[in-house]
Amino acid sequence: MSFLHRMSGLSLKGTDKGHCQLKLVNYEADENHISHETQGLSRKHLVVRRGKPFKITLKFGGQSWHPEFHHLILEVRIGDLSERMRVQFPEEWSEPCRWSAKIDQHGIHPHSVTINICSPVMSAVALYNLYLHIETRQSRKSYVVGSFILLCNPWHTDDPVYMPNDAKIEEYMKSDYGWLFMGTALNINSRPWSFGQYEPGVLEACLQLLQVSPQHLRDKNKDYSLRADPVYLSRVICAMVNCNDDLGILEGKWQGSYKDGVKPTDWSGSANILHQWMSSNYSPVRYGQCWVFASVLCTVMRALGIPSRVVTVFNAAHDGDRSLSIKEYYSTTGEKLNVSKDSVWNFHVWVESWMRRPDLSSEFDGWQVVDPTPQEKSAGIFCCGPCPVAAVQQRFLKIPFDTPFLHASVNADIVRLIVRDGRVVGRKVDSETVGQLIYTKSVGSDRPEDLTPAYKAKKNENYFSMVQSYSRAMMSCSGGPSAPEDSSSLEVSLNIEGVPSVGDSITLTVTIKSHLHGPRVLMEHVNAQLKEFNSGPQQSFWKTSKKVHMKAGEDLKLSHVIPPSTYEACLAGDDIVNVAVVITDEESDERALAAQEFSLSSPQITIEIEGGDTIKPKEKQTAKVSFTNTFSKPLNGAVLTVEGSGLLQGKQEARLALLKPGEKIEKQVSIEASSPGTKVLMATFSHSDCPSVVSRCFHKVSVKN
């Protein structure tokens, strides 16, 4: 791939015979792409990194080129901004903060010259146009040489995105494959994601995202001037990944029907989303949720040269009123009430991007949180960050951008309130659950790396006192119900045994301890509800209550079993359940509460690729996909679906009217990789007896030349 560009018809001015004329440009693409670590990013353009020289070879016709008589001037343009550079000899000095062009000492010939062009390290990320002016004492001729894409350079020590560790650059910049963590802290499930920055057209889509941003449409020259700064770039891109304020990529949806788009759980890669956005003339792609928004943002950032990774916070607080507390309301029978304005998401996914922060002190350099999921506005638009992870951990809440909101996301308290007839009759503060685990994919491995200590400093007693006082003050100011202090003589805990799978019984254990010396008569209420990962609960699907007698000095353990027949009509794989228990002392009317949330594991789908999981581009391979009915009953309308960006065109399905217990449904597909990298095959199984997908499986495929 040499990107030869013939110049016929491209001259801006006449080219008389007998004069030195530009006939051909060789972009030396293979050498440049290897040198600049940009192989595979574009099939249409030369792609180079700022601050590092790249080569082009100019070939002349007509009169021989002679450096003493024919002076070469190169000009780069973006929008109305341009900079000219006289082509110099190697020994001539040039300013590092300006564009420069020097003749390669081994590339001078009568009819050609090789030139090394270098941009300043703080140049705008953009598609540049390149022009050549050949000047003599008598004439000046100008040519359109072509265009090239300039990206950030994490290999250059002076670039704000410089990352000194090669293994981390490989993982956070060059890798087109990620591993996402979801579910609940009690039952973490995971899935691969194909970032797809090497898929055809993806880099061009990422650049076009900048071109249609409100900042560019409002003042393109100002936008180009600011694009050298990764802080500015990340805010623009973050806002453009959601479509709430602009021509952004994704429309979010968290409930209801997804029939007019794609269900968020059905996406397995960014390339299809970016292609659809481009081909629809920037209409928003339907639909995304947090992990889709974050993964697309990670793709754009890596493509443009900013090292980035996807991060999952388990039990992330959405603290809209900045009270540092999230109130949850329960009935006296343990039913969680859907009345709170704020919420705790079982998991929330955002991005960390690596950059220096020259606008702050050096202690805030490094990983920055950038969250494209539209939750709260930042400076009037739906974006969040970049916020230094160090500022979140150290509680520097005045550091830009959006530090208070992100600090609350991982550090807020949950205040669980038991209410009866509009009055709070019980209260429990949980200071441990929010931000319980913070995970990202490990370098060179699919195992999770625990980032929790990077976000959460150890809370001392003064911090607890400050947060609780602040929470009470905010609750009082907001007109919320007053609540009794935590002074219960009853202590209750709730434990889920094992990791329940769809089709298995769910076993719960309630443990009750009394801080009084005498016997007690207690009433136990246990309630189970389905809930969305980011919102309140739905209607209860199981409940029980009974009177228990507690002897003096005794710790009670009460066991409960929820059989599959009770939940199979409303629960599917990866669904989340909220279980709560309320214990009431019948004599004193004292109440104690415990709650847990967990997700159900899915039945297994098997994916096997003949010849192994490493394949070559453009070679067809067969993948076998199967699902065996492990349930005790037959399943009506069984559907097994297979798809994979960069491996399959569209979806392929196998159907059975009835899948008996122990019977298998299979589908063979022929896969062919369009480009090297890591791809993902996704298979889903569903049946008409269940309202949603029963099982989903992802399989990693390595494509190597």
Secondary structure, DSSP 4 states (H G I P E B T S, - for coil): ---EEE-TT-BSS---TTSEEEEEEE--HHHHHHHTT-TTS-SSSEEEETTS-EEEEEEEEESPP-TTT-EEEEEEEETTEEEEEEEE-TTS---TTS-EEEEEEEEEETTEEEEEEE--TTPPPEEEEEEEEEE-SS-EEEEEEEEEEEE--TTSTTSTT----HHHHIIIII--EEEEEEEETTEEEEEEEE--TTSTTHHHHHHHHHHTSHHHHH-HHHHHHHTT-HHHHHHHHHHHHB-SSSS-SEEE--SS--TTS--GGG--BSHHHHHHHHHTTSPPEEEE-HHHHHHHHHHHHHHTT--EEEEEEEEEEE-TT--SEEEEEE-TTSPEES--SSEEEEEEEEEEEEE--TTS-GGG-EEEEE--S-SS-BTTBS----EEHHHHHHT-TTSTTTHHHHHHHHHPEEEEEEEETTEEEEEEEESSSTT-EEEEEPTTSSSEEE-HHHH-PPP-HHHHHHHHHHHHHHHHHTTPPP---S--SEEEEEEE-S--BTTSPEEEEEEEEESSSS-EEEEEEEEEEEE-TTS-EEEEEEEEEEEEEE-TTPPEEEEEEE-HHHHTTT--TT-EEEEEEEEEETTT--EEEEEEEEEPBPPPEEEEETT-SEE-TT-EEEEEEEEE--SSS-EEEEEEEEE-TTT-SS-EEEEEEEE-TT-EEEEEEEEE-SSSEEEEEEEEEE-TTSSS--EEEEEEEEE--
